[in-house]
Each structure stands twice: as C-alpha cells, then as structure tokens.
C-alpha cells in the first residue's frame, strides 16, 4: 500500500510539472506561436496571423528589414529582435553607454535602419551609428542642428537636413564632406523637409515654398526657386507628411493645397498639376501614381500627363493610417484595425480583414508575403499568400 501510494504521488507530481510547463509556454511572449488564427476567403487568398511581440510605453519607433526588428525608445534604449525566431538578439541603452549616466534632457528624436547600420538621432544634434548585428557603436558625431527630415544614404553619404542646412556625412567614419545652406525668407516652426535623390542630384522640398536641386558630389546648388502656379501666387511645398518620389527625371510631390504636382528634375519646371486633395503617400507601379484623396477615393494617375485613369469609390477607406504597395497589390490599414487588399491589375478589392480594435500604426514587409503590423502596444506578424 505504501508503494502504491508513493507511485500515485509521483504520477501526480509529473502531471503537475507538465501542467506548469504547458501554462508557461502558453503565456504571451515573443514569438507566441500558439496564438494563431486562420482565415480562408472566397477570393482564393490564404491569411494567417499571430501575436509576435508586446511592448510598453515610451516607444519612439519600430523599424525592420528582412532580418531584424528594431524597437527604439525615447530614452536611448534599443532592442534588436530576430525576425525568423522572435528572439531578442541584444538590448542596450546607448545614452548610458556613451555618457556613463542617464541624462534627463537627452532623448531620441529619429531612428533609421539602413543596410547593417542603425542611426540614432538625438535632440542634442548627435548621431549614434550602431552595427545592427552585434550592437557595437561604430562612430558618434554631431550635426549642425537636430535632424528634421528623413535620412538618405546615397553613394556612401548620409544626407541630413536641419534648420535650412543640408549636410553630407561619410557613412564609414562620420566626417562631414560638405554643408549647404538654403535661403529662407520665412521662419516656420514646422520647417520640415523630405529630401529625395536621383542620379547624383538631391532634391530638397522645404515648407517655406523653396525647392532646391543640389549636386551630391560637391553640395553646390544647381537650381533653386519658388513654385508658383498663378502669377504672384506662392505654392508652398509640405513634404513633411508625404514623401516625394523621383522617376525618370520627374519629381512627384504635393503642394500646400495637397495637390499632386510633377516637376522636371533638372530645371524645376512644372510639367502638370492635378487639383485633388491627397491625404495618403504616393505609390508608383507600372507608369501610374496611386493615392487616396480626402473623399476616400482610391485614384490611379498617369505619370506622364497627370490624367486620372480610374477613381475607385465605395471602398471603406476612412481613417487611413497605412498605404503601401506590394507587387501589384495595395495594402491599406486604418485606425480601426482593418486591413484592405486591393488588386490594381484587376481594379478590385479582393480581400479585407480586421485584426484588432486598435489604430494600425505601421505595416512593413518582413520577407515574401510576411508583413509586420504594429499597433499601440503590440506587434503582429501576418502572412498573406497571394495566389495569382
């Protein structure tokens, strides 16, 4: 009887341990593979998604490439996560690493992942350049002023804009190659620009109405002018929200009225203008420009003459937060947690799904058919198998 009693105790202990293990692996952690959902629709599309990672407050941005997910906090803490397995590779607070103490008035304002380097920009006009594979600080330097635009990497030069000054920095050692100042007759608290580059020319759109073309090699201004549609009427460029694109020597951007405008790259001459109020970024595919207007219509525009090819109505595109292109599909997210998939070749909405009741902050491509979706405090991995 004693032996039988002891055997039962051992069996109970084993079952107890097994239950603890199951509960442990069932908790919400990075790469939470148990939390999967599957959806089949009539359009022959297969979709599955899973909870990938949860994070707390204080997040500046979440960026990624096909290997890594970077989570950056305002206080200088950087976490690097492996895309394939969801494991944290390394984590470090670079403010503390450099200054050997935490500074209350020092914070990150922008973070970029280009090739194998992470670029951290602070409110003190500092740049921390970090190797994404191992977390080693490669170099640390300062700019003229804190960055106020997107970072460009062209021909091994980092193009940084700050307070009407464009600065070219060597990506290998942080040395400055050239600095160019822009004329400004206005003072704006939102003087934010988005530079774009094409064939050795950097084009700068400023919120004070000036467009400049700069030589990438020397930093000299090739042309610089105001953009005017009517006589004595200044059209200010507002590219802090909509990023311009340059295709075949033509610049596509929006003006202060959110109208689409096409300019010649080498002269700045206006080629055409469409008076539609654009609320999304601009996407390019197969000689067409795609965008969403303030009436929530999906529009296809001929890139050569500005003619509207088609305008798609009756699509629930309210409160759009994400608008991106994948192959010949438009992937659109909104603040209510909906994702829409639009086939531009067939000019039809082929699928939509609701993931969460949260605002979709970003959708980015991890690898083939695998997308990273970030919400207020959660990241999810979504796999969409497009069948043609």
C-alpha positions as CSV (number, residue, x, y, z in Angstrom):
1,X,0.0,0.0,0.0
2,X,2.8,2.3,0.8
3,X,4.5,1.6,-2.6
4,X,1.2,2.2,-4.4
5,X,0.7,5.5,-2.5
6,X,4.2,6.6,-3.4
7,X,3.6,5.8,-7.1
8,X,0.4,7.8,-7.1
9,X,2.3,10.8,-5.6
10,X,5.0,10.6,-8.2
11,X,2.4,10.5,-11.0
12,X,0.6,13.5,-9.6
13,X,3.9,15.4,-9.3
14,X,4.6,14.6,-13.0
15,X,1.2,15.8,-14.1
16,X,1.7,19.0,-12.0
17,X,5.0,19.7,-13.6
18,X,3.6,19.0,-17.1
19,X,0.7,21.5,-16.4
20,X,3.2,24.1,-15.3
21,X,5.2,23.7,-18.4
22,X,2.2,23.9,-20.6
23,X,1.0,27.1,-18.9
24,X,4.5,28.6,-19.1
25,X,4.7,28.1,-22.9
26,X,1.1,29.3,-23.3
27,X,1.8,32.7,-21.9
28,X,2.3,35.8,-24.1
29,X,5.9,36.0,-25.0
30,X,8.0,36.9,-28.1
31,X,7.2,34.6,-31.0
32,X,4.0,33.5,-29.4
33,X,3.3,30.6,-31.9
34,X,0.3,29.2,-30.1
35,X,-1.8,32.4,-30.8
36,X,-2.5,31.7,-34.4
37,X,-5.7,32.3,-36.4
38,X,-6.5,31.2,-39.9
39,X,-8.9,32.6,-42.4
40,X,-9.9,31.4,-45.8
41,X,-12.0,33.6,-48.1
42,X,-13.7,33.1,-51.4
43,X,-11.1,35.0,-53.3
44,X,-8.6,32.1,-53.1
45,X,-6.4,34.1,-50.6
46,X,-5.0,32.5,-47.5
47,X,-4.3,34.6,-44.5
48,X,-2.9,33.7,-41.1
49,X,-1.6,35.9,-38.3
50,X,-0.1,35.6,-34.8
51,X,0.8,37.7,-31.9
52,X,4.5,38.5,-32.3
53,X,5.6,40.9,-29.6
54,X,4.1,43.2,-26.9
55,X,5.8,46.3,-25.6
56,X,5.2,49.0,-23.1
57,X,5.1,52.8,-23.4
58,X,7.9,55.1,-24.3
59,X,8.4,53.7,-27.9
60,X,9.8,56.2,-30.4
61,X,9.6,53.9,-33.5
62,X,9.6,50.3,-34.6
63,X,11.5,49.6,-37.8
64,X,12.7,46.5,-39.6
65,X,14.3,44.8,-42.5
66,X,14.1,41.1,-43.6
67,X,16.4,40.0,-40.7
68,X,15.8,42.3,-37.7
69,X,13.1,44.2,-35.9
70,X,14.4,47.3,-34.1
71,X,12.4,48.8,-31.2
72,X,13.7,52.2,-30.1
73,X,12.7,54.2,-27.0
74,X,13.0,57.9,-26.4
75,X,15.4,57.2,-23.5
76,X,18.0,55.7,-25.9
77,X,17.2,52.0,-25.3
78,X,17.5,49.9,-28.4
79,X,16.2,46.3,-28.7
80,X,17.0,44.1,-31.7
81,X,14.8,41.1,-32.4
82,X,15.4,38.3,-34.8
83,X,12.6,38.1,-37.4
84,X,12.7,34.4,-38.0
85,X,12.6,33.2,-34.4
86,X,11.4,36.2,-32.5
87,X,14.3,36.1,-30.1
88,X,15.9,39.2,-28.6
89,X,19.4,39.4,-30.0
90,X,20.7,42.3,-28.0
91,X,19.5,45.3,-26.0
92,X,21.4,48.4,-24.9
93,X,20.9,51.9,-23.7
94,X,23.3,53.9,-25.8
95,X,22.9,57.1,-23.9
96,X,24.2,55.4,-20.8
97,X,26.8,53.6,-22.8
98,X,28.3,56.8,-24.2
99,X,27.8,59.2,-21.2
100,X,28.0,56.7,-18.4
101,X,24.9,58.1,-16.9
102,X,21.3,58.9,-17.9
103,X,20.6,62.5,-18.9
104,X,17.1,63.7,-18.3
105,X,17.1,66.2,-21.1
106,X,18.6,63.9,-23.7
107,X,16.2,61.9,-25.9
108,X,16.0,60.2,-29.3
109,X,14.0,62.0,-32.0
110,X,14.6,59.8,-35.0
111,X,15.9,56.3,-35.7
112,X,16.7,54.7,-39.1
113,X,17.9,51.2,-40.2
114,X,19.9,51.3,-43.4
115,X,21.8,48.2,-44.6
116,X,23.5,46.9,-41.5
117,X,23.6,50.1,-39.5
118,X,21.2,51.7,-37.1
119,X,21.3,55.5,-37.0
120,X,20.1,57.2,-33.8
121,X,19.5,61.0,-33.8
122,X,19.0,63.0,-30.6
123,X,17.6,66.4,-29.7
124,X,21.2,67.5,-29.0
125,X,22.2,67.1,-32.7
126,X,24.1,63.8,-32.1
127,X,24.3,60.8,-34.3
128,X,25.0,57.3,-32.9
129,X,25.9,54.8,-35.6
130,X,25.5,51.2,-34.4
131,X,26.2,47.8,-36.0
132,X,22.8,46.0,-36.1
133,X,24.4,42.5,-35.9
134,X,26.2,42.9,-32.6
135,X,25.3,46.3,-31.1
136,X,28.8,47.8,-31.4
137,X,29.0,51.6,-31.6
138,X,30.9,52.3,-34.9
139,X,31.1,56.1,-34.6
140,X,29.5,59.0,-32.9
141,X,29.4,62.6,-34.1
142,X,27.2,65.7,-34.2
143,X,25.3,67.6,-36.9
144,X,24.8,71.4,-37.2
145,X,21.3,71.1,-35.8
146,X,18.9,68.3,-34.8
147,X,17.7,66.4,-37.8
148,X,14.2,67.4,-39.1
149,X,13.8,65.1,-42.1
150,X,14.1,61.6,-43.4
151,X,17.7,60.3,-43.6
152,X,19.1,59.5,-47.0
153,X,22.0,57.2,-47.8
154,X,23.3,57.9,-51.3
155,X,26.8,56.9,-52.7
156,X,28.1,56.3,-49.2
157,X,26.9,59.7,-48.0
158,X,24.3,60.3,-45.3
159,X,22.2,63.3,-46.3
160,X,20.9,65.1,-43.2
161,X,18.7,68.2,-43.2
162,X,18.4,70.5,-40.2
163,X,17.2,74.1,-39.9
164,X,17.7,75.1,-43.6
165,X,21.1,73.4,-43.7
166,X,21.9,70.2,-45.7
167,X,24.8,68.2,-44.5
168,X,26.6,65.2,-46.2
169,X,28.3,62.9,-43.8
170,X,30.6,59.9,-44.7
171,X,28.8,56.7,-43.7
172,X,32.1,55.0,-42.8
173,X,33.6,57.4,-40.2
174,X,31.1,60.3,-39.7
175,X,33.2,63.0,-41.2
176,X,31.4,65.8,-43.0
177,X,32.0,66.1,-46.7
178,X,30.0,69.3,-47.4
179,X,27.4,71.6,-45.8
180,X,25.0,73.7,-47.9
181,X,22.7,76.5,-46.5
182,X,19.4,77.4,-48.1
183,X,17.9,80.8,-48.4
184,X,14.7,81.3,-46.3
185,X,12.6,84.4,-46.1
186,X,10.2,82.9,-43.6
187,X,10.5,81.4,-40.2
188,X,8.4,78.3,-39.6
189,X,8.2,76.1,-36.6
190,X,7.4,73.2,-38.9
191,X,10.2,73.8,-41.4
192,X,10.5,70.1,-42.2
193,X,11.7,68.8,-45.5
194,X,12.0,65.4,-47.1
195,X,15.0,65.1,-49.4
196,X,15.0,62.8,-52.4
197,X,17.9,61.7,-54.6
198,X,18.2,60.6,-58.2
199,X,21.3,60.3,-60.4
200,X,23.7,62.4,-58.4
201,X,21.1,65.1,-57.6
202,X,19.5,65.7,-54.1
203,X,16.2,67.5,-54.3
204,X,15.0,69.4,-51.2
205,X,11.4,70.4,-50.6
206,X,11.0,72.9,-47.8
207,X,7.9,74.1,-46.1
208,X,8.7,77.8,-46.9
209,X,8.0,77.2,-50.5
210,X,11.5,76.7,-51.8
211,X,12.6,73.7,-54.0
212,X,16.3,73.2,-54.4
213,X,18.4,70.8,-56.5
214,X,21.9,70.1,-55.1
215,X,24.8,68.3,-56.6
216,X,25.6,65.2,-54.5
217,X,29.3,65.3,-55.2
218,X,30.1,68.9,-54.3
219,X,27.0,70.2,-52.5
220,X,26.5,73.2,-54.8
221,X,23.0,74.3,-55.7
222,X,22.1,73.5,-59.3
223,X,18.8,75.4,-59.2
224,X,16.6,76.9,-56.5
225,X,13.3,78.6,-56.9
226,X,9.8,79.2,-55.6
227,X,7.0,77.2,-57.1
228,X,4.2,79.4,-58.4
229,X,1.1,78.2,-60.3
230,X,-0.6,81.6,-60.9
231,X,1.1,84.9,-61.1
232,X,2.3,86.2,-57.7
233,X,0.9,83.2,-56.1
234,X,3.3,81.2,-54.0
235,X,2.6,77.5,-53.5
236,X,4.4,76.1,-50.5
237,X,5.6,72.6,-50.5
238,X,4.6,70.5,-47.5
239,X,6.6,67.3,-47.7
240,X,6.8,66.6,-44.0
241,X,3.9,64.1,-44.4
242,X,4.0,63.0,-48.0
243,X,7.3,61.8,-49.3
244,X,8.2,62.8,-52.9
245,X,9.2,60.2,-55.5
246,X,11.5,60.7,-58.4
247,X,11.0,58.5,-61.5
248,X,12.7,59.0,-64.9
249,X,13.8,62.6,-64.2
250,X,10.4,63.7,-63.0
251,X,9.7,64.7,-59.4
252,X,6.2,63.9,-58.0
253,X,5.1,65.6,-54.8
254,X,2.2,67.7,-53.4
255,X,1.8,71.4,-52.8
256,X,0.4,73.3,-49.8
257,X,-3.2,72.6,-51.1
258,X,-2.3,68.9,-51.1
259,X,-2.5,68.8,-54.9
260,X,-0.3,66.4,-56.9
261,X,2.4,68.2,-58.9
262,X,5.1,66.9,-61.4
263,X,8.4,68.8,-61.9
264,X,11.3,68.4,-64.2
265,X,14.3,67.2,-62.1
266,X,17.0,69.3,-64.0
267,X,15.1,72.6,-64.3
268,X,12.3,72.6,-61.7
269,X,9.8,73.4,-64.4
270,X,6.2,72.4,-63.6
271,X,5.0,69.7,-66.0
272,X,1.5,69.2,-64.7
273,X,-0.7,69.7,-61.7
274,X,-3.9,67.9,-60.5
275,X,-6.2,69.6,-58.2
276,X,-7.2,66.7,-56.0
277,X,-6.7,66.8,-52.2
278,X,-4.3,64.0,-51.4
279,X,-4.3,62.5,-47.8
280,X,-2.0,59.5,-48.4
281,X,1.5,59.0,-49.5
282,X,2.3,58.4,-53.2
283,X,2.9,55.0,-54.6
284,X,4.3,54.0,-58.1
285,X,3.6,51.0,-60.2
286,X,3.7,50.3,-63.9
287,X,3.8,54.0,-65.1
288,X,1.0,55.0,-62.7
289,X,0.8,57.0,-59.5
290,X,-1.6,55.8,-56.8
291,X,-3.0,57.8,-53.9
292,X,-6.1,58.4,-51.8
293,X,-8.0,61.7,-51.7
294,X,-9.9,63.4,-49.0
295,X,-13.2,61.8,-50.2
296,X,-11.5,58.4,-49.5
297,X,-11.4,57.6,-53.2
298,X,-8.6,55.4,-54.5
299,X,-7.1,57.1,-57.6
300,X,-4.8,55.9,-60.4
301,X,-3.0,58.7,-62.3
302,X,-0.9,58.6,-65.5
303,X,2.6,59.6,-64.5
304,X,3.3,61.2,-67.9
305,X,0.4,63.6,-68.3
306,X,-1.5,63.6,-65.0
307,X,-4.7,62.1,-66.4
308,X,-6.8,60.2,-63.9
309,X,-7.1,56.6,-65.3
310,X,-9.6,55.5,-62.8
311,X,-11.2,56.6,-59.5
312,X,-12.5,53.9,-57.2
313,X,-15.4,54.8,-54.9
314,X,-17.5,52.9,-52.4
315,X,-14.5,51.5,-50.6
316,X,-14.4,51.9,-46.8
317,X,-11.1,53.7,-46.6
318,X,-12.0,56.1,-43.7
319,X,-9.3,57.0,-41.2
320,X,-6.4,55.6,-43.3
321,X,-3.1,55.3,-41.4
322,X,-1.1,53.0,-43.8
323,X,-0.9,52.9,-47.6
324,X,1.8,50.7,-49.2
325,X,2.5,48.7,-52.4
326,X,3.4,45.0,-52.6
327,X,3.8,43.7,-56.1
328,X,0.6,44.7,-57.9
329,X,-1.4,45.0,-54.6
330,X,-2.2,48.0,-52.5
331,X,-2.3,47.2,-48.8
332,X,-4.2,49.7,-46.8
333,X,-4.7,49.9,-43.0
334,X,-6.8,52.2,-40.9
335,X,-7.3,53.4,-37.3
336,X,-10.0,50.8,-36.6
337,X,-7.8,47.7,-37.2
338,X,-8.9,46.9,-40.7
339,X,-6.5,45.9,-43.5
340,X,-7.7,46.1,-47.1
341,X,-6.0,44.4,-50.1
342,X,-6.6,45.9,-53.5
343,X,-5.5,44.3,-56.8
344,X,-4.7,47.2,-59.1
345,X,-4.3,44.9,-62.1
346,X,-7.9,43.9,-61.8
347,X,-9.0,47.2,-60.3
348,X,-10.9,45.5,-57.5
349,X,-10.9,45.0,-53.7
350,X,-10.0,41.3,-53.3
351,X,-9.9,41.0,-49.5
352,X,-10.2,42.8,-46.2
353,X,-9.8,41.6,-42.6
354,X,-10.0,43.0,-39.1
355,X,-7.2,42.2,-36.8
356,X,-7.6,44.4,-33.7
357,X,-9.7,47.3,-32.5
358,X,-6.6,49.4,-32.3
359,X,-5.0,52.0,-34.5
360,X,-2.7,50.4,-37.1
361,X,0.5,52.5,-36.9
362,X,2.6,50.7,-39.5
363,X,2.7,47.8,-41.9
364,X,6.1,46.8,-43.3
365,X,7.3,43.9,-45.3
366,X,9.5,41.4,-43.4
367,X,10.0,38.9,-46.3
368,X,8.0,37.3,-49.0
369,X,4.3,37.5,-48.2
370,X,5.1,38.2,-44.5
371,X,4.2,41.6,-43.0
372,X,4.8,43.2,-39.7
373,X,1.8,45.2,-38.3
374,X,2.3,47.4,-35.3
375,X,-0.5,48.8,-33.1
376,X,-0.5,50.9,-30.0
377,X,1.4,48.4,-27.8
378,X,1.6,45.3,-29.9
379,X,3.3,43.8,-33.0
380,X,1.8,41.1,-35.1
381,X,3.2,39.0,-37.9
382,X,0.8,38.5,-40.8
383,X,1.3,36.1,-43.7
384,X,-0.8,36.6,-46.8
385,X,-0.3,34.0,-49.5
386,X,-1.2,35.9,-52.7
387,X,-2.4,33.4,-55.4
388,X,-2.4,34.7,-58.9
